[in-house]
Amino acid sequence: MGLTTRYVQIGEGDVLPAKSGGYLIEKFLGQGSFGKVARCVKLSTKERMAVKIVKNDSWFSEKEELMLKKLRNLDQDKNNLVKFLDRFKYGGLVCLAFELLDINLYDFMKQRHFMPLHLCQIRIITQQMHVALNALKSISLVHADIKPDNIMFINHQSQPFKLKLIDFGLAAPVSALCPGTEMQALGYRAPEVILGLPLNEAVDMWALGCVLAFVYLGQHLYPTDTTEIDDTRAFLSLLKQMLHVDPDRRITPSEALEHRFIKMTHLTSKDNPSPNSTPACSKMQEESTTGVKNYKTSSKAVNWNLVSITSSEYSADEETACGSSIPVMLCQNPSGPALLCCNQCSP
């Protein structure tokens, strides 16, 4: 995986020449809309760095460089901001060198199969990122692209949950924000951005809130692609009709079977004429053949009448212990079946 321009072709093992000393490309770490990021060794110091390689004719390189110069007015370590170290040009490319960090928050969650973090861990993330936002606010700068991918661990092994905010390619002065400006990743986009309202640094607070919800829930708080949004709207449409307070206006089974959420007509397009080719439908087809497993709570299988399958059968005609109409927990009665009861029962 290399990078080719009309001037040069570079790949792993090549050296990027710079006045401060050449950079040996060890590995390409990833790529974005405007260029690639490589792990490099600065030959003069043997220090590993992350070098973002951007095409010189891109407005992106000039804009990011300007924002990074503003960041140099701050203590980047103290304020949990990625440290910008060097800038040089080579063969029609602009190269921006940063300190090398560990793993981003999204990949970290992916490694743990999106298992939610504990609140004590989320508190550490919250504090550090608010320090970063407070620093940006002090110089009237908006990051404009806060998401799990742009928050990175410094070194999770030696400094657990020590983080930094990265990627200022879309950052902008607050004074430059205009209503209708398109910014932020879908799913982390503030309402005022969507609605075309006046904008300020509060858009970053919204996005950070979505990040914290992501690590708390183990999933995105809001849909992150248009297909998911359309599918969510279809599902909510059906749910609203199923939960109509007026039983005469509540949707019938035959009507529900014709609803777009089940028919998936909202997922068809010119590029995807068959809704059955979508990942969601593939999953549905898989479950229809393998069967859906019982939902599990606290690692204990529960059957449909809400009594542990290891307990005695419970009749729906039985009254709950102590006469409560709101069952809260299982009450084990030595002389009879396990009953659903409220917390007022004596042990």
C-alpha positions as CSV (number, residue, x, y, z in Angstrom):
1,M,0.0,0.0,0.0
2,G,1.9,3.0,-1.3
3,L,1.2,6.5,-2.5
4,T,1.5,7.7,-6.0
5,T,1.4,11.2,-7.4
6,R,2.4,12.6,-10.8
7,Y,5.8,13.4,-9.3
8,V,6.8,10.5,-7.1
9,Q,5.7,7.0,-6.0
10,I,6.5,6.1,-2.4
11,G,6.1,2.9,-0.5
12,E,7.2,1.1,2.7
13,G,11.0,1.2,3.0
14,D,11.3,4.5,1.2
15,V,12.8,7.6,2.8
16,L,11.1,11.0,2.8
17,P,13.8,13.6,2.7
18,A,13.5,16.6,5.0
19,K,15.8,19.4,6.1
20,S,15.5,18.2,9.7
21,G,16.5,14.7,8.7
22,G,15.0,11.9,6.5
23,Y,12.0,9.9,7.5
24,L,12.1,6.1,6.8
25,I,8.6,4.8,6.1
26,E,8.1,1.6,8.1
27,K,4.4,1.0,7.6
28,F,1.3,2.8,6.3
29,L,-1.2,2.9,9.1
30,G,-4.3,4.1,7.3
31,Q,-5.7,6.6,4.9
32,G,-8.4,9.3,4.7
33,S,-10.0,11.5,2.1
34,F,-6.9,13.7,1.7
35,G,-3.9,11.4,2.1
36,K,-2.3,8.6,4.1
37,V,-0.6,8.2,7.5
38,A,2.6,6.3,7.9
39,R,4.6,5.1,10.8
40,C,8.1,6.5,10.2
41,V,11.5,6.6,11.8
42,K,13.3,9.9,11.9
43,L,16.8,8.9,10.8
44,S,18.6,11.7,12.7
45,T,17.1,10.7,16.1
46,K,15.8,7.2,15.5
47,E,12.5,8.3,17.0
48,R,9.3,6.8,15.6
49,M,6.7,9.3,14.4
50,A,3.4,9.4,12.6
51,V,3.6,11.3,9.3
52,K,0.5,12.4,7.5
53,I,1.2,12.6,3.8
54,V,-1.1,15.0,1.9
55,K,-1.1,16.1,-1.7
56,N,0.3,19.6,-2.0
57,D,-2.5,20.9,-4.3
58,S,-5.1,20.1,-1.6
59,W,-6.6,23.0,0.3
60,F,-6.7,20.5,3.2
61,S,-3.0,20.6,3.8
62,E,-2.9,24.4,4.0
63,K,-5.9,24.5,6.3
64,E,-4.6,21.9,8.7
65,E,-1.1,23.4,8.8
66,L,-2.7,26.8,9.8
67,M,-4.7,25.1,12.6
68,L,-1.7,23.2,13.9
69,K,0.3,26.5,14.1
70,K,-2.5,27.8,16.4
71,L,-2.2,24.7,18.6
72,R,1.5,25.4,19.2
73,N,0.3,28.3,21.4
74,L,-1.0,25.7,23.8
75,D,0.8,23.2,26.0
76,Q,-0.2,20.1,23.9
77,D,0.8,17.5,26.5
78,K,-1.0,19.3,29.3
79,N,-4.1,19.8,27.2
80,N,-4.3,16.3,25.8
81,L,-3.7,17.4,22.2
82,V,-1.6,15.5,19.7
83,K,1.9,17.1,19.4
84,F,2.8,18.5,16.0
85,L,6.5,18.2,15.4
86,D,7.6,18.9,11.8
87,R,6.4,19.9,8.4
88,F,8.2,19.4,5.0
89,K,7.5,19.0,1.3
90,Y,8.5,16.2,-1.0
91,G,7.6,15.5,-4.6
92,G,4.3,17.4,-4.7
93,L,3.4,16.2,-1.2
94,V,3.0,18.0,2.1
95,C,4.2,15.9,5.1
96,L,3.1,16.6,8.6
97,A,5.0,14.8,11.4
98,F,3.3,14.1,14.8
99,E,4.1,12.1,17.9
100,L,3.3,8.4,17.4
101,L,0.4,7.3,19.5
102,D,-1.1,3.9,20.2
103,I,-4.6,3.0,19.2
104,N,-7.8,5.0,18.6
105,L,-10.9,4.7,20.8
106,Y,-13.0,3.0,18.1
107,D,-10.4,0.3,17.4
108,F,-10.0,-0.2,21.1
109,M,-13.7,-0.8,21.5
110,K,-13.6,-3.1,18.5
111,Q,-10.8,-5.1,20.1
112,R,-13.0,-5.7,23.1
113,H,-16.0,-6.6,20.9
114,F,-17.7,-3.3,21.8
115,M,-18.2,-4.3,25.4
116,P,-19.1,-1.1,27.3
117,L,-16.6,0.6,29.5
118,H,-17.0,1.0,33.2
119,L,-18.0,4.5,34.5
120,C,-14.7,4.9,36.3
121,Q,-13.0,4.5,32.9
122,I,-15.4,6.8,31.2
123,R,-14.8,9.4,33.8
124,I,-11.1,9.5,33.0
125,I,-11.9,9.9,29.2
126,T,-14.5,12.6,30.0
127,Q,-12.1,14.7,32.1
128,Q,-9.2,14.5,29.6
129,M,-11.4,15.4,26.6
130,H,-13.0,18.3,28.4
131,V,-9.5,19.7,29.2
132,A,-8.8,19.5,25.4
133,L,-12.1,21.2,24.5
134,N,-11.5,23.9,27.1
135,A,-8.0,24.6,25.6
136,L,-9.5,24.8,22.1
137,K,-12.2,27.2,23.3
138,S,-9.5,29.4,24.8
139,I,-8.1,30.1,21.3
140,S,-11.5,30.1,19.7
141,L,-11.0,27.0,17.7
142,V,-13.5,24.3,16.8
143,H,-12.3,20.7,16.1
144,A,-15.4,19.9,14.0
145,D,-14.6,16.2,13.6
146,I,-14.7,14.6,17.1
147,K,-15.5,10.9,16.9
148,P,-14.0,7.7,18.4
149,D,-11.5,7.5,15.6
150,N,-10.0,10.8,16.5
151,I,-9.3,10.1,20.1
152,M,-6.2,8.0,20.7
153,F,-4.4,6.3,23.5
154,I,-0.9,7.5,24.1
155,N,0.3,4.0,25.2
156,H,-2.4,1.9,26.8
157,Q,0.0,-0.6,28.3
158,S,2.2,1.9,30.1
159,Q,-0.3,4.7,30.6
160,P,-3.8,3.1,30.7
161,F,-6.6,5.5,29.5
162,K,-4.2,8.4,28.9
163,L,-5.6,10.0,25.7
164,K,-5.1,12.7,23.2
165,L,-7.3,14.4,20.6
166,I,-6.0,14.1,17.1
167,D,-6.7,15.1,13.4
168,F,-7.3,18.9,13.1
169,G,-7.8,18.7,9.3
170,L,-11.3,20.0,9.6
171,A,-10.7,22.4,12.5
172,A,-11.7,26.0,12.0
173,P,-11.8,29.3,13.9
174,V,-15.2,29.9,15.5
175,S,-15.5,33.2,13.6
176,A,-15.2,31.2,10.3
177,L,-18.3,29.0,11.0
178,C,-21.3,29.9,8.9
179,P,-24.9,28.5,9.1
180,G,-25.3,25.7,6.6
181,T,-21.6,24.6,6.9
182,E,-21.4,20.8,6.6
183,M,-19.2,19.3,9.2
184,Q,-18.8,16.4,11.6
185,A,-19.3,12.8,11.0
186,L,-22.9,11.5,10.6
187,G,-24.1,10.2,13.9
188,Y,-21.9,12.7,15.7
189,R,-23.3,15.8,14.0
190,A,-24.9,18.4,16.2
191,P,-28.5,19.4,15.6
192,E,-27.6,23.0,14.8
193,V,-25.4,21.8,12.0
194,I,-28.2,19.6,10.6
195,L,-30.7,22.5,10.8
196,G,-28.5,25.2,9.4
197,L,-28.5,27.3,12.6
198,P,-25.7,29.6,13.9
199,L,-22.6,27.6,14.9
200,N,-20.0,27.8,17.7
201,E,-17.7,25.6,19.7
202,A,-20.7,23.9,21.2
203,V,-20.8,21.5,18.2
204,D,-17.7,19.8,19.7
205,M,-19.5,19.3,23.0
206,W,-22.3,17.5,21.3
207,A,-19.9,15.2,19.4
208,L,-18.0,14.4,22.5
209,G,-21.3,13.5,24.3
210,C,-22.0,11.1,21.5
211,V,-18.5,9.6,21.9
212,L,-19.1,9.1,25.7
213,A,-22.4,7.5,24.9
214,F,-20.7,5.2,22.5
215,V,-18.2,3.8,25.1
216,Y,-21.0,3.6,27.7
217,L,-23.4,1.7,25.4
218,G,-20.9,-0.2,23.2
219,Q,-22.7,1.2,20.1
220,H,-23.3,4.5,18.3
221,L,-25.9,6.6,20.0
222,Y,-27.3,7.7,16.6
223,P,-27.1,6.1,13.1
224,T,-23.9,6.6,11.3
225,D,-24.9,6.0,7.7
226,T,-27.9,7.0,5.6
227,T,-29.2,3.4,5.2
228,E,-29.3,2.9,8.9
229,I,-31.1,6.2,9.3
230,D,-33.8,5.2,6.8
231,D,-34.1,1.7,8.4
232,T,-34.5,3.3,11.8
233,R,-37.2,5.7,10.6
234,A,-39.1,2.8,9.1
235,F,-38.9,0.8,12.3
236,L,-40.1,3.7,14.4
237,S,-42.9,4.3,12.0
238,L,-44.1,0.7,12.5
239,L,-43.5,0.8,16.3
240,K,-45.6,4.0,16.5
241,Q,-48.5,2.3,14.8
242,M,-48.2,-0.8,16.9
243,L,-48.2,1.2,20.1
244,H,-51.2,3.4,19.2
245,V,-53.2,4.1,22.4
246,D,-56.5,3.7,20.5
247,P,-56.9,-0.1,19.8
248,D,-59.2,0.6,16.9
249,R,-56.4,2.6,15.2
250,R,-53.7,0.2,16.1
251,I,-52.1,-1.5,13.1
252,T,-53.3,-5.1,12.3
253,P,-51.0,-8.0,11.6
254,S,-51.9,-8.0,7.9
255,E,-51.2,-4.3,7.7
256,A,-47.9,-4.7,9.5
257,L,-46.8,-7.4,7.1
258,E,-47.1,-4.9,4.3
259,H,-45.2,-2.1,6.2
260,R,-42.0,-0.9,4.5
261,F,-39.9,-2.0,7.6
262,I,-40.8,-5.6,6.9
263,K,-41.0,-5.3,3.1
264,M,-37.7,-3.3,3.1
265,T,-38.9,-1.1,0.2
266,H,-37.0,1.8,1.7
267,L,-33.7,0.0,1.2
268,T,-34.1,-0.4,-2.6
269,S,-32.2,1.9,-4.9
270,K,-30.8,2.0,-8.4
271,D,-27.5,0.8,-7.1
272,N,-29.2,-1.8,-4.9
273,P,-32.4,-2.9,-6.6
274,S,-32.9,-5.9,-4.3
275,P,-33.3,-5.2,-0.6
276,N,-32.3,-8.8,0.0
277,S,-28.7,-8.0,-0.8
278,T,-28.3,-5.7,2.2
279,P,-26.3,-6.8,5.2
280,A,-29.3,-6.4,7.5
281,C,-31.4,-8.7,5.3
282,S,-28.6,-11.2,5.1
283,K,-28.5,-11.3,8.9
284,M,-32.3,-11.7,9.0
285,Q,-32.1,-14.6,6.5
286,E,-29.4,-16.2,8.6
287,E,-31.5,-16.0,11.8
288,S,-34.6,-17.3,10.0
289,T,-32.7,-20.5,9.3
290,T,-30.8,-20.9,12.5
291,G,-33.4,-19.6,14.9
292,V,-33.1,-16.7,17.4
293,K,-31.6,-17.6,20.7
294,N,-33.4,-16.7,24.0
295,Y,-32.4,-13.3,25.3
296,K,-30.1,-13.7,28.3
297,T,-29.9,-11.5,31.4
298,S,-27.0,-11.8,33.8
299,S,-25.8,-14.9,31.9
300,K,-28.9,-16.8,32.9
301,A,-31.3,-18.0,30.2
302,V,-34.9,-16.8,30.6
303,N,-37.9,-18.3,28.9
304,W,-40.9,-16.4,27.6
305,N,-43.0,-16.4,30.8
306,L,-40.1,-14.6,32.5
307,V,-39.3,-17.4,35.0
308,S,-35.9,-19.0,35.0
309,I,-36.0,-22.2,32.9
310,T,-34.3,-23.9,35.9
311,S,-37.2,-23.0,38.2
312,S,-40.7,-24.5,38.5
313,E,-43.2,-23.5,35.8
314,Y,-45.2,-20.4,36.6
315,S,-48.8,-20.0,35.7
316,A,-49.9,-16.7,34.3
317,D,-53.0,-17.0,36.5
318,E,-51.0,-16.9,39.7
319,E,-51.1,-13.6,41.6
320,T,-47.8,-12.0,42.3
321,A,-46.6,-12.2,45.8
322,C,-47.8,-9.3,48.1
323,G,-50.3,-8.4,45.4
324,S,-48.1,-6.0,43.5
325,S,-49.1,-5.4,39.9
326,I,-45.5,-4.5,39.0
327,P,-43.2,-7.5,39.0
328,V,-39.6,-6.6,39.8
329,M,-37.8,-9.8,40.8
330,L,-38.1,-13.5,41.2
331,C,-39.3,-14.6,44.7
332,Q,-38.5,-18.3,45.5
333,N,-41.3,-19.8,47.6
334,P,-40.1,-23.0,49.2
335,S,-43.6,-24.4,49.4
336,G,-44.6,-23.5,45.8
337,P,-43.5,-22.2,42.4
338,A,-41.2,-19.3,41.9
339,L,-43.2,-16.1,41.7
340,L,-42.6,-12.7,40.3
341,C,-42.8,-10.2,43.1
342,C,-41.8,-6.6,44.0
343,N,-39.0,-5.6,46.3
344,Q,-41.4,-5.2,49.2
345,C,-41.4,-9.0,49.8
346,S,-39.5,-10.1,52.9
347,P,-36.6,-12.4,52.2
